[in-house]
Structure formats: structure tokens, C-alpha cells
Amino acid sequence: NDDLPRAAKSLNELRLNVVVFAHTAGSMVQGSGYDAKLVAMMESMVGCPAITTAGAVVAALTQAGVKRLALLTPYPEQMTLMEQEFLEKTVPDLKVVSHRSLSVSSGLAIGDLEPVVAYRESQNIDTSQADALFLSGTNWRTVDLLRMMESDLGIPVFSANQVTMWAALGRLGIPARPGFGGLMDQS
């Protein structure tokens, strides 16, 4: 996040319509309200609307009325617990009823995970008490599997990239494109 001001300034001349801080943990790590500070900083430096993945997750879960969440992350346990705390503090009436951490500590290693890992782990996490499942991590390839997971689990499945795309399209007034899970189908 220390590089954000420099990166944002370099985008200023591109005349963007929206800018996204697409780093799930990075936009949650400093707790509730930090994502709003990131948005304000990016908007002032780039001169266009901005969103964070954290803000997109909160908006999507809130709009869907999720109250009981299963949280699946590729991160180490400590990072997963920080994310759980963030979500429970920022999404109205939300309780994380189960979580599972894959304990991958490198962003590059997360990107190397085969999509089948996300699918397999979605079958292993306890979703029996959950209204929805959230797959954290913008470097985790999960979007193509969301429909299959939703069908198999019988609950909505949200991913970091899906909610980020949904929020960016919403900021631009563009309807979401069906095919990437129920969230995108309903928008």
C-alpha cells in the first residue's frame, strides 16, 4: 500500500472511468474504514471513481442480505481471522459461521493454485449453516467455477474478483454480465 500514491498518480493522465484497488487482504488489513481511505486517496489522485475489493465484498454481501457466511481463503490462518473480523464489523448483522484457510503465504503461489483446488475446498468447508460462501483472494482463479459451486452447494458463492467486477460495472452504470455466478445474473 506504500506504493499506492505513486501508482495512482501514474494513472492520472489515462482519463480512466473507474480505478480499482484489487487486493482483498490489502484493502482489509488495517480494519474497518481503511478501504474508504484508499478510495478517497485514489479518487483525489486519479480524478475518477474508485473502489476496493473490500468495499465491493461488503456491498455485495449486504445487497444479498447474507447473515451467515462461510469464508474460504488461500491465506494463512492469521490473515483469514483478520478478514473474518473485518467482515463481521462492516457487513450489517453478519456472522462468519465457518472458515477455512489454505495457508498459502505468497501472492504468486496463490496465483499458481489450480482452479480445481478452489472447487475441492468449496466441498470441504462446512456450509451447512451458511447463507453464502465467499472465496477471498483476487489472485485466486475461481470465477469460472462459481456457477458449478452454487449448483453443488445450493447457496450463493461470491468471489473476490466477481464482486470487484460487479462493483466496477455498477460504478459505471453498466449492467453486470451473466455467467459469473448469481450475483452477476441478478444485476
C-alpha positions, -999 to 999 in steps of 0.1 A, spaced: 0 0 0 30 23 3 32 24 -35 -4 34 -39 2 72 -42 28 67 -68 8 42 -88 -24 64 -86 -5 94 -98 8 74 -128 -28 66 -138 -40 102 -136 -32 110 -173 -50 80 -186 -85 95 -182 -100 64 -166 -136 59 -158 -130 39 -127 -99 27 -108 -99 -4 -87 -77 -14 -57 -80 -52 -64 -62 -66 -34 -86 -83 -10 -64 -86 21 -46 -53 13 -79 -34 15 -90 -51 47 -58 -55 67 -60 -22 86 -96 -28 96 -129 -12 91 -128 22 74 -94 17 58 -109 8 24 -128 42 25 -95 60 30 -80 41 0 -110 51 -21 -107 87 -11 -69 87 -18 -73 71 -53 -102 94 -63 -83 125 -53 -51 114 -72 -67 98 -103 -98 120 -106 -123 93 -112 -145 70 -91 -126 43 -72 -134 11 -55 -117 -15 -34 -123 -52 -33 -131 -49 4 -158 -23 -3 -171 -45 -31 -174 -75 -8 -192 -55 18 -216 -41 -8 -223 -75 -24 -229 -93 8 -251 -65 22 -272 -63 -10 -276 -101 -10 -287 -100 27 -261 -125 38 -262 -130 76 -243 -163 79 -211 -167 58 -187 -195 51 -153 -179 44 -127 -198 23 -93 -182 18 -59 -192 3 -42 -172 31 -26 -182 64 -49 -186 93 -40 -152 109 -49 -133 77 -81 -152 74 -91 -143 110 -83 -106 103 -106 -109 72 -133 -125 93 -131 -97 119 -133 -71 91 -164 -87 75 -182 -91 108 -176 -55 117 -185 -40 83 -213 -61 69 -245 -55 89 -255 -84 111 -230 -108 95 -216 -138 113 -189 -160 98 -201 -194 107 -172 -213 93 -138 -206 78 -111 -225 61 -75 -213 54 -53 -229 28 -22 -213 44 -6 -201 12 16 -172 21 28 -159 -13 6 -140 -37 24 -157 -66 18 -191 -51 -19 -182 -47 -20 -174 -84 -4 -208 -92 -32 -227 -74 -52 -247 -100 -90 -237 -101 -98 -273 -91 -83 -265 -56 -110 -239 -50 -137 -263 -62 -124 -291 -39 -121 -268 -9 -156 -255 -15 -168 -290 -10 -147 -294 22 -157 -263 41 -188 -266 63 -215 -246 46 -244 -263 64 -252 -232 85 -242 -206 58 -264 -184 36 -234 -180 13 -198 -188 6 -171 -162 0 -139 -171 -18 -113 -145 -9 -83 -135 -29 -81 -116 -62 -51 -137 -74 -71 -169 -68 -87 -182 -100 -122 -190 -90 -146 -171 -113 -152 -198 -138 -163 -223 -111 -189 -201 -93 -219 -215 -111 -209 -251 -105 -202 -244 -68 -235 -226 -64 -253 -256 -80 -235 -281 -59 -237 -263 -26 -272 -248 -31 -261 -214 -18 -248 -182 -34 -210 -182 -39 -191 -149 -41 -155 -145 -51 -132 -115 -47 -129 -110 -85 -166 -114 -91 -176 -88 -66 -149 -64 -77 -161 -67 -114 -197 -63 -102 -189 -31 -82 -168 -16 -110 -196 -22 -135 -221 -7 -111 -200 24 -106 -200 28 -144 -237 22 -147 -231 -9 -169 -253 -40 -163 -234 -70 -150 -227 -97 -174 -245 -130 -167 -224 -162 -164 -202 -155 -134 -224 -166 -105 -258 -155 -92 -246 -120 -82 -238 -111 -118 -270 -128 -131 -292 -106 -108 -276 -73 -115 
